[in-house]
Amino acid sequence: MLKSSNAIILFLTAQTVSLLGSLVVQFAIVWYVTLVTESATMLAVSAISGFLPQLAVSMFAGVWIDKYDRKKVIIVADVFTALLTTALAILFYFQKETMPIIFTILALRALATGVQMPAVNALIPQIVEKKSLMRINGINSALNSSMMLSAPLLGGLLLNYVSFTVVLFSDIITAVVGVSILMIIKIEPLIQNLQTDFRIKLWWQNTVTAVRQGWGYLHENPLIKKVLFFQFVILFLISPSAFLNPLLVSKTFGGDVNLLSYAEAVYSLGMVVGGAIVVGLNRVRYKLRIMLIAAILYGGCMIALGCAEVFSFYLMVNFMAGVVVPCYNAPVTTLIQEKVPLLYQGRIFGFLQFVTAAALPLGIAVFSHPANLYGVDIVFIINGILCGLSSLVVWLLFFRKQY
C-alpha cells in the first residue's frame, strides 16, 4: 500500500508534465544546433554542456536535498529551468541568440537537472512504502520513457506549424502546470530548517561537512559502495550505445533520417515496456540479481547490434535493449531507497548522479577514437562482451555469497 495514493499520483503527474516540456525543448535545441551549424563539434559541445554541470553540482545537490524540503527543492529547480527557457525564448524573439549563449543556457539547465533528478528519487520514499517502491519506480520509468517517445514527435510537429520561440514557451507552460500540481501535494519535510541567520561562509562550511558525512556513510556501507562502483563500470562500457547508435545506423544501413527516427522510437518503446515489466517485479526480493542479469542482457544486445546486417533485426534488438534499461535502473534506484536512511538518500543519489555524469562522457571519450579506427560495430561487440564479463566478475566477487 502507498502512504498516500493521491500524493504519488499527483507527484508522478507533475513530474511527467514537466519532463515533457523539458524534453521537447531539449530536442528542439539539439535540432536547431544541428541545422544551423551542421557541425559534429558543435553537437559534442552541446552534449558536454548537458553533462559536465551535472557532474559539478551532483555532490552538493545531495546535501541540499537532505537539508531542505525536497518538494521545495524540486519546485525551485523547475522554476529555474523555466526562467532560463524564458530568457532563451526572448533572445530568439529579438534574434539575439548566439551559440555561446545557447550552450550557456544548456549548461545552466543541466545544473537544475542535476539537482532535480536525485531530489525526485529521494522524495519518493517519503510518500511510498518500501514494499511498493519497485512498482512505483517501474511506473515512473514507463512514464519517463513514454515522454521520451512522444517528445521528439511533438517537437517535430510543433516546429512544422509554429516558430522556434513558441516551442520554447511550451516548456514554460508545462513547468507552470507541473509546479502548480506539486504545490498542492502535502509532503512533510524530513527536517524543519529553523536557521534564519544566513551567512555564505558558514553555509559553505556546513555543505562541505555534509558531503564528507555522505562519503563517510558510503565508506561504512559496502553494499551501496559496490553498487555505485558497478554502476560506473557498466555505464562506462555501454557509453557507445548511448552516443554512437546513430552513427552505427548511418554506417551500416545508410544515413536516412527516417531510419534514425525508427531506431530512437523502438528504443523508447522498449523502455516503456521495460517499465511495465518492472511493475510486475515489485515483489521480487533479490533486486541485485535483476540488476546484474539486466546488465548481462544489455551486453548481449550490444553484441547483436554490432553484428546486425538487416535493419529489421537491428530494430528488434534495439527494442530489447530498451526493455532491459528500466530492468537495470529501477532495481538500482529501489535498492538505494530501501537500504539508505531517508536523511542520507539525497547525498547517495547525488553520488549516483555524479557516477552517471562521469562514466558516460568518459566512456565516449575513450571509445570514440577506436570506433573511428576499427568501426562502431567492432566497439559495440567488444564492449558488449566486456559488459557481460564484468557483470559476472562483479557477481562472483561481491554479491554471490551475501546477496
ROSE-123951 format. One record per residue (C-alpha): x negated, y, z; residue number from 1. Coordinates in steps of 0.02 Angstrom, whole numbers. Each point is the difference from the previous one (the first is absolute). Layout:
# ROSE-123951
<r x="X" y="Y" z="Z" seq="NUM"/>
...
***
This chain:
# ROSE-123951
<r x="0" y="0" z="0" seq="1"/>
<r x="-54" y="178" z="-31" seq="2"/>
<r x="-17" y="123" z="143" seq="3"/>
<r x="107" y="119" z="-104" seq="4"/>
<r x="66" y="-61" z="-168" seq="5"/>
<r x="61" y="174" z="-46" seq="6"/>
<r x="-170" y="76" z="40" seq="7"/>
<r x="-99" y="-121" z="-110" seq="8"/>
<r x="125" y="15" z="-143" seq="9"/>
<r x="-10" y="190" z="5" seq="10"/>
<r x="-189" y="-4" z="21" seq="11"/>
<r x="-29" y="-115" z="-150" seq="12"/>
<r x="123" y="104" z="-103" seq="13"/>
<r x="-93" y="160" z="43" seq="14"/>
<r x="-169" y="-75" z="-45" seq="15"/>
<r x="65" y="-75" z="-162" seq="16"/>
<r x="77" y="164" z="-60" seq="17"/>
<r x="-157" y="97" z="44" seq="18"/>
<r x="-113" y="-130" z="-83" seq="19"/>
<r x="100" y="6" z="-162" seq="20"/>
<r x="-29" y="187" z="-21" seq="21"/>
<r x="-184" y="-15" z="44" seq="22"/>
<r x="-29" y="-141" z="-124" seq="23"/>
<r x="92" y="91" z="-140" seq="24"/>
<r x="-113" y="150" z="25" seq="25"/>
<r x="-155" y="-109" z="17" seq="26"/>
<r x="33" y="-86" z="-167" seq="27"/>
<r x="44" y="167" z="-81" seq="28"/>
<r x="-164" y="79" z="56" seq="29"/>
<r x="-102" y="-148" z="-63" seq="30"/>
<r x="90" y="7" z="-167" seq="31"/>
<r x="-30" y="188" z="-10" seq="32"/>
<r x="-187" y="-21" z="33" seq="33"/>
<r x="-7" y="-141" z="-128" seq="34"/>
<r x="90" y="96" z="-137" seq="35"/>
<r x="-90" y="165" z="27" seq="36"/>
<r x="-178" y="-63" z="23" seq="37"/>
<r x="-1" y="-172" z="-83" seq="38"/>
<r x="-151" y="-32" z="111" seq="39"/>
<r x="-38" y="-156" z="100" seq="40"/>
<r x="-112" y="107" z="111" seq="41"/>
<r x="144" y="115" z="45" seq="42"/>
<r x="108" y="-151" z="41" seq="43"/>
<r x="-139" y="-67" z="110" seq="44"/>
<r x="-10" y="168" z="90" seq="45"/>
<r x="188" y="-3" z="28" seq="46"/>
<r x="-13" y="-177" z="72" seq="47"/>
<r x="-142" y="54" z="116" seq="48"/>
<r x="104" y="150" z="53" seq="49"/>
<r x="133" y="-122" z="58" seq="50"/>
<r x="-115" y="-117" z="97" seq="51"/>
<r x="-142" y="96" z="83" seq="52"/>
<r x="113" y="116" z="103" seq="53"/>
<r x="91" y="-153" z="70" seq="54"/>
<r x="-170" y="-69" z="47" seq="55"/>
<r x="-46" y="163" z="87" seq="56"/>
<r x="160" y="23" z="99" seq="57"/>
<r x="48" y="-180" z="44" seq="58"/>
<r x="-107" y="-13" z="158" seq="59"/>
<r x="70" y="159" z="77" seq="60"/>
<r x="176" y="-28" z="-66" seq="61"/>
<r x="15" y="-153" z="111" seq="62"/>
<r x="-37" y="106" z="153" seq="63"/>
<r x="134" y="128" z="-44" seq="64"/>
<r x="124" y="-141" z="-32" seq="65"/>
<r x="-34" y="-73" z="172" seq="66"/>
<r x="-4" y="168" z="89" seq="67"/>
<r x="151" y="88" z="-74" seq="68"/>
<r x="180" y="-43" z="-44" seq="69"/>
<r x="-17" y="-115" z="-150" seq="70"/>
<r x="163" y="58" z="-77" seq="71"/>
<r x="-60" y="180" z="4" seq="72"/>
<r x="-169" y="-52" z="-74" seq="73"/>
<r x="91" y="-79" z="-148" seq="74"/>
<r x="111" y="154" z="-21" seq="75"/>
<r x="-150" y="118" z="3" seq="76"/>
<r x="-91" y="-107" z="-131" seq="77"/>
<r x="155" y="-2" z="-111" seq="78"/>
<r x="27" y="188" z="14" seq="79"/>
<r x="-185" y="33" z="-32" seq="80"/>
<r x="9" y="-104" z="-160" seq="81"/>
<r x="157" y="91" z="-56" seq="82"/>
<r x="-82" y="170" z="28" seq="83"/>
<r x="-151" y="-54" z="-104" seq="84"/>
<r x="115" y="-57" z="-141" seq="85"/>
<r x="93" y="166" z="11" seq="86"/>
<r x="-163" y="95" z="-19" seq="87"/>
<r x="-48" y="-107" z="-151" seq="88"/>
<r x="172" y="26" z="-79" seq="89"/>
<r x="-17" y="188" z="20" seq="90"/>
<r x="-172" y="-3" z="-80" seq="91"/>
<r x="68" y="-99" z="-148" seq="92"/>
<r x="148" y="117" z="-17" seq="93"/>
<r x="-116" y="150" z="-16" seq="94"/>
<r x="-124" y="-103" z="-104" seq="95"/>
<r x="-140" y="26" z="125" seq="96"/>
<r x="-42" y="-183" z="24" seq="97"/>
<r x="-179" y="-63" z="-23" seq="98"/>
<r x="-76" y="-173" z="20" seq="99"/>
<r x="-98" y="48" z="158" seq="100"/>
<r x="162" y="63" z="79" seq="101"/>
<r x="93" y="-158" z="-50" seq="102"/>
<r x="-137" y="-111" z="73" seq="103"/>
<r x="-3" y="104" z="160" seq="104"/>
<r x="187" y="-21" z="23" seq="105"/>
<r x="-15" y="-186" z="-36" seq="106"/>
<r x="-133" y="-11" z="136" seq="107"/>
<r x="108" y="95" z="125" seq="108"/>
<r x="150" y="-111" z="-40" seq="109"/>
<r x="-113" y="-150" z="31" seq="110"/>
<r x="-43" y="71" z="173" seq="111"/>
<r x="185" y="1" z="41" seq="112"/>
<r x="18" y="-178" z="-65" seq="113"/>
<r x="-146" y="-54" z="108" seq="114"/>
<r x="98" y="59" z="152" seq="115"/>
<r x="175" y="-53" z="-52" seq="116"/>
<r x="-33" y="-181" z="-51" seq="117"/>
<r x="-76" y="-60" z="166" seq="118"/>
<r x="130" y="105" z="94" seq="119"/>
<r x="141" y="-94" z="-87" seq="120"/>
<r x="-77" y="-170" z="42" seq="121"/>
<r x="-29" y="52" z="180" seq="122"/>
<r x="177" y="68" z="24" seq="123"/>
<r x="92" y="-154" z="-64" seq="124"/>
<r x="-37" y="-105" z="158" seq="125"/>
<r x="82" y="138" z="104" seq="126"/>
<r x="169" y="-35" z="-80" seq="127"/>
<r x="-18" y="-184" z="-49" seq="128"/>
<r x="-20" y="-151" z="115" seq="129"/>
<r x="-153" y="-109" z="-25" seq="130"/>
<r x="94" y="-148" z="-70" seq="131"/>
<r x="72" y="108" z="-140" seq="132"/>
<r x="-159" y="91" z="-49" seq="133"/>
<r x="-47" y="-117" z="-144" seq="134"/>
<r x="176" y="15" z="-71" seq="135"/>
<r x="1" y="190" z="8" seq="136"/>
<r x="-176" y="12" z="-74" seq="137"/>
<r x="59" y="-111" z="-142" seq="138"/>
<r x="151" y="111" z="-31" seq="139"/>
<r x="-110" y="155" z="7" seq="140"/>
<r x="-122" y="-79" z="-123" seq="141"/>
<r x="142" y="-45" z="-120" seq="142"/>
<r x="68" y="178" z="10" seq="143"/>
<r x="-171" y="76" z="-31" seq="144"/>
<r x="-28" y="-116" z="-147" seq="145"/>
<r x="169" y="46" z="-72" seq="146"/>
<r x="-51" y="183" z="7" seq="147"/>
<r x="-164" y="-41" z="-86" seq="148"/>
<r x="100" y="-88" z="-136" seq="149"/>
<r x="128" y="139" z="-24" seq="150"/>
<r x="-111" y="154" z="27" seq="151"/>
<r x="-95" y="-8" z="-166" seq="152"/>
<r x="162" y="-34" z="-94" seq="153"/>
<r x="87" y="146" z="86" seq="154"/>
<r x="-152" y="111" z="-24" seq="155"/>
<r x="-8" y="-38" z="-185" seq="156"/>
<r x="186" y="29" z="-19" seq="157"/>
<r x="-11" y="169" z="89" seq="158"/>
<r x="-148" y="56" z="-105" seq="159"/>
<r x="100" y="-36" z="-157" seq="160"/>
<r x="138" y="122" z="51" seq="161"/>
<r x="-72" y="128" z="121" seq="162"/>
<r x="-163" y="95" z="25" seq="163"/>
<r x="-145" y="-61" z="104" seq="164"/>
<r x="41" y="134" z="129" seq="165"/>
<r x="175" y="-71" z="25" seq="166"/>
<r x="-74" y="-174" z="24" seq="167"/>
<r x="-111" y="69" z="138" seq="168"/>
<r x="152" y="73" z="88" seq="169"/>
<r x="77" y="-175" z="8" seq="170"/>
<r x="-127" y="-42" z="135" seq="171"/>
<r x="56" y="150" z="102" seq="172"/>
<r x="183" y="-55" z="-11" seq="173"/>
<r x="-37" y="-178" z="55" seq="174"/>
<r x="-113" y="63" z="141" seq="175"/>
<r x="141" y="110" z="66" seq="176"/>
<r x="122" y="-146" z="-7" seq="177"/>
<r x="-125" y="-119" z="83" seq="178"/>
<r x="-46" y="122" z="139" seq="179"/>
<r x="184" y="42" z="31" seq="180"/>
<r x="41" y="-184" z="24" seq="181"/>
<r x="-152" y="-27" z="111" seq="182"/>
<r x="45" y="147" z="113" seq="183"/>
<r x="168" y="-76" z="48" seq="184"/>
<r x="-79" y="-164" z="58" seq="185"/>
<r x="-22" y="-9" z="189" seq="186"/>
<r x="-170" y="-76" z="38" seq="187"/>
<r x="-78" y="28" z="170" seq="188"/>
<r x="-185" y="47" z="-11" seq="189"/>
<r x="-120" y="-115" z="90" seq="190"/>
<r x="-89" y="144" z="86" seq="191"/>
<r x="77" y="165" z="55" seq="192"/>
<r x="-133" y="127" z="-47" seq="193"/>
<r x="8" y="136" z="133" seq="194"/>
<r x="-161" y="92" z="-43" seq="195"/>
<r x="34" y="184" z="-37" seq="196"/>
<r x="-178" y="71" z="8" seq="197"/>
<r x="-63" y="-42" z="-175" seq="198"/>
<r x="-186" y="25" z="-27" seq="199"/>
<r x="-83" y="-64" z="-158" seq="200"/>
<r x="-161" y="-56" z="86" seq="201"/>
<r x="93" y="-98" z="134" seq="202"/>
<r x="121" y="-72" z="-128" seq="203"/>
<r x="-146" y="-59" z="-108" seq="204"/>
<r x="-91" y="-77" z="149" seq="205"/>
<r x="159" y="-93" z="50" seq="206"/>
<r x="23" y="-60" z="-178" seq="207"/>
<r x="-178" y="-68" z="-11" seq="208"/>
<r x="20" y="-84" z="169" seq="209"/>
<r x="161" y="-83" z="-58" seq="210"/>
<r x="-85" y="-63" z="-158" seq="211"/>
<r x="-137" y="-78" z="108" seq="212"/>
<r x="133" y="-81" z="109" seq="213"/>
<r x="77" y="-73" z="-158" seq="214"/>
<r x="-169" y="-71" z="-51" seq="215"/>
<r x="-21" y="-69" z="175" seq="216"/>
<r x="169" y="-87" z="-10" seq="217"/>
<r x="-47" y="-70" z="-171" seq="218"/>
<r x="-167" y="-63" z="66" seq="219"/>
<r x="88" y="-93" z="142" seq="220"/>
<r x="129" y="-82" z="-114" seq="221"/>
<r x="-88" y="-120" z="-119" seq="222"/>
<r x="160" y="-52" z="-91" seq="223"/>
<r x="41" y="176" z="-61" seq="224"/>
<r x="-183" y="34" z="-38" seq="225"/>
<r x="-9" y="-157" z="-108" seq="226"/>
<r x="162" y="44" z="-90" seq="227"/>
<r x="-69" y="173" z="-45" seq="228"/>
<r x="-163" y="-77" z="-59" seq="229"/>
<r x="96" y="-124" z="-108" seq="230"/>
<r x="106" y="144" z="-68" seq="231"/>
<r x="-158" y="92" z="-56" seq="232"/>
<r x="-75" y="-154" z="-84" seq="233"/>
<r x="160" y="-45" z="-95" seq="234"/>
<r x="40" y="177" z="-57" seq="235"/>
<r x="-181" y="23" z="-56" seq="236"/>
<r x="10" y="-158" z="-106" seq="237"/>
<r x="172" y="34" z="-76" seq="238"/>
<r x="-36" y="183" z="-39" seq="239"/>
<r x="-24" y="-37" z="-188" seq="240"/>
<r x="181" y="-60" z="-9" seq="241"/>
<r x="57" y="162" z="82" seq="242"/>
<r x="-94" y="116" z="-118" seq="243"/>
<r x="-53" y="-96" z="-155" seq="244"/>
<r x="160" y="-93" z="-44" seq="245"/>
<r x="48" y="127" z="-135" seq="246"/>
<r x="-173" y="-18" z="-76" seq="247"/>
<r x="19" y="-190" z="1" seq="248"/>
<r x="165" y="15" z="-93" seq="249"/>
<r x="-75" y="123" z="-124" seq="250"/>
<r x="-155" y="-106" z="-35" seq="251"/>
<r x="93" y="-166" z="-12" seq="252"/>
<r x="167" y="45" z="-79" seq="253"/>
<r x="-25" y="173" z="-76" seq="254"/>
<r x="25" y="177" z="59" seq="255"/>
<r x="190" y="7" z="-22" seq="256"/>
<r x="78" y="111" z="134" seq="257"/>
<r x="153" y="-114" z="4" seq="258"/>
<r x="-109" y="-147" z="51" seq="259"/>
<r x="-72" y="101" z="144" seq="260"/>
<r x="177" y="48" z="54" seq="261"/>
<r x="57" y="-181" z="-5" seq="262"/>
<r x="-151" y="-53" z="104" seq="263"/>
<r x="36" y="132" z="132" seq="264"/>
<r x="186" y="-39" z="3" seq="265"/>
<r x="-17" y="-188" z="25" seq="266"/>
<r x="-130" y="26" z="137" seq="267"/>
<r x="116" y="118" z="94" seq="268"/>
<r x="145" y="-120" z="-27" seq="269"/>
<r x="-106" y="-140" z="72" seq="270"/>
<r x="-33" y="107" z="155" seq="271"/>
<r x="188" y="23" z="23" seq="272"/>
<r x="23" y="-189" z="-6" seq="273"/>
<r x="-147" y="-24" z="116" seq="274"/>
<r x="78" y="119" z="126" seq="275"/>
<r x="160" y="-102" z="-6" seq="276"/>
<r x="-100" y="-160" z="31" seq="277"/>
<r x="-84" y="80" z="152" seq="278"/>
<r x="173" y="35" z="74" seq="279"/>
<r x="30" y="-188" z="-4" seq="280"/>
<r x="-166" y="-32" z="88" seq="281"/>
<r x="51" y="102" z="153" seq="282"/>
<r x="2" y="-149" z="118" seq="283"/>
<r x="-164" y="-75" z="-60" seq="284"/>
<r x="-118" y="-3" z="148" seq="285"/>
<r x="-170" y="-12" z="-84" seq="286"/>
<r x="-12" y="166" z="-92" seq="287"/>
<r x="-188" y="-14" z="-23" seq="288"/>
<r x="25" y="-157" z="-103" seq="289"/>
<r x="123" y="91" z="-114" seq="290"/>
<r x="-127" y="141" z="-21" seq="291"/>
<r x="-142" y="-118" z="-43" seq="292"/>
<r x="104" y="-105" z="-120" seq="293"/>
<r x="58" y="160" z="-86" seq="294"/>
<r x="-181" y="57" z="-20" seq="295"/>
<r x="-47" y="-168" z="-79" seq="296"/>
<r x="151" y="8" z="-117" seq="297"/>
<r x="-44" y="178" z="-52" seq="298"/>
<r x="-176" y="-59" z="-41" seq="299"/>
<r x="78" y="-135" z="-109" seq="300"/>
<r x="107" y="131" z="-87" seq="301"/>
<r x="-156" y="103" z="-38" seq="302"/>
<r x="-83" y="-152" z="-78" seq="303"/>
<r x="155" y="-34" z="-106" seq="304"/>
<r x="11" y="184" z="-53" seq="305"/>
<r x="-181" y="-6" z="-56" seq="306"/>
<r x="33" y="-158" z="-101" seq="307"/>
<r x="165" y="60" z="-76" seq="308"/>
<r x="2" y="7" z="-190" seq="309"/>
<r x="189" y="9" z="-28" seq="310"/>
<r x="90" y="154" z="64" seq="311"/>
<r x="154" y="-94" z="61" seq="312"/>
<r x="-114" y="-109" z="108" seq="313"/>
<r x="-87" y="157" z="64" seq="314"/>
<r x="168" y="76" z="49" seq="315"/>
<r x="50" y="-158" z="93" seq="316"/>
<r x="-162" y="-2" z="100" seq="317"/>
<r x="8" y="187" z="33" seq="318"/>
<r x="176" y="-24" z="68" seq="319"/>
<r x="-65" y="-137" z="116" seq="320"/>
<r x="-142" y="115" z="58" seq="321"/>
<r x="133" y="128" z="45" seq="322"/>
<r x="97" y="-131" z="98" seq="323"/>
<r x="-155" y="-44" z="101" seq="324"/>
<r x="-43" y="178" z="53" seq="325"/>
<r x="141" y="24" z="130" seq="326"/>
<r x="-33" y="-177" z="63" seq="327"/>
<r x="-175" y="61" z="45" seq="328"/>
<r x="38" y="178" z="58" seq="329"/>
<r x="152" y="-35" z="109" seq="330"/>
<r x="-86" y="-130" z="113" seq="331"/>
<r x="-147" y="119" z="26" seq="332"/>
<r x="116" y="142" z="50" seq="333"/>
<r x="110" y="-112" z="108" seq="334"/>
<r x="-150" y="-78" z="87" seq="335"/>
<r x="-62" y="171" z="55" seq="336"/>
<r x="175" y="53" z="53" seq="337"/>
<r x="19" y="-159" z="105" seq="338"/>
<r x="-173" y="-12" z="78" seq="339"/>
<r x="-50" y="181" z="28" seq="340"/>
<r x="79" y="103" z="142" seq="341"/>
<r x="111" y="142" z="-63" seq="342"/>
<r x="-115" y="134" z="70" seq="343"/>
<r x="-145" y="-65" z="-107" seq="344"/>
<r x="93" y="-41" z="-161" seq="345"/>
<r x="-26" y="170" z="-80" seq="346"/>
<r x="-188" y="-15" z="16" seq="347"/>
<r x="-6" y="-180" z="-60" seq="348"/>
<r x="109" y="40" z="-151" seq="349"/>
<r x="-114" y="150" z="-28" seq="350"/>
<r x="-148" y="-120" z="-3" seq="351"/>
<r x="96" y="-111" z="-121" seq="352"/>
<r x="30" y="151" z="-111" seq="353"/>
<r x="-186" y="41" z="9" seq="354"/>
<r x="-49" y="-177" z="-50" seq="355"/>
<r x="122" y="5" z="-147" seq="356"/>
<r x="-54" y="172" z="-60" seq="357"/>
<r x="-183" y="-52" z="10" seq="358"/>
<r x="8" y="-175" z="-76" seq="359"/>
<r x="95" y="39" z="-162" seq="360"/>
<r x="-107" y="146" z="-64" seq="361"/>
<r x="-160" y="-88" z="54" seq="362"/>
<r x="54" y="-157" z="-92" seq="363"/>
<r x="39" y="91" z="-161" seq="364"/>
<r x="-166" y="94" z="12" seq="365"/>
<r x="-92" y="-166" z="15" seq="366"/>
<r x="98" y="-100" z="-130" seq="367"/>
<r x="34" y="129" z="-136" seq="368"/>
<r x="-177" y="-11" z="-70" seq="369"/>
<r x="1" y="-192" z="-12" seq="370"/>
<r x="171" y="14" z="-82" seq="371"/>
<r x="-74" y="113" z="-134" seq="372"/>
<r x="-149" y="-115" z="-25" seq="373"/>
<r x="81" y="-172" z="4" seq="374"/>
<r x="185" y="34" z="-24" seq="375"/>
<r x="147" y="34" z="116" seq="376"/>
<r x="62" y="-179" z="-20" seq="377"/>
<r x="-165" y="-72" z="66" seq="378"/>
<r x="6" y="114" z="153" seq="379"/>
<r x="180" y="-53" z="34" seq="380"/>
<r x="-47" y="-184" z="-8" seq="381"/>
<r x="-155" y="15" z="110" seq="382"/>
<r x="85" y="111" z="129" seq="383"/>
<r x="151" y="-115" z="4" seq="384"/>
<r x="-114" y="-146" z="42" seq="385"/>
<r x="-89" y="103" z="133" seq="386"/>
<r x="167" y="54" z="73" seq="387"/>
<r x="57" y="-181" z="20" seq="388"/>
<r x="-167" y="-58" z="70" seq="389"/>
<r x="-10" y="146" z="122" seq="390"/>
<r x="173" y="-40" z="65" seq="391"/>
<r x="-48" y="-181" z="32" seq="392"/>
<r x="-164" y="50" z="85" seq="393"/>
<r x="88" y="127" z="112" seq="394"/>
<r x="130" y="-130" z="49" seq="395"/>
<r x="-132" y="-129" z="44" seq="396"/>
<r x="-110" y="121" z="96" seq="397"/>
<r x="127" y="109" z="91" seq="398"/>
<r x="177" y="-67" z="3" seq="399"/>
<r x="9" y="-189" z="-24" seq="400"/>
<r x="-15" y="-50" z="183" seq="401"/>
<r x="80" y="148" z="86" seq="402"/>
<r x="144" y="55" z="-109" seq="403"/>
***
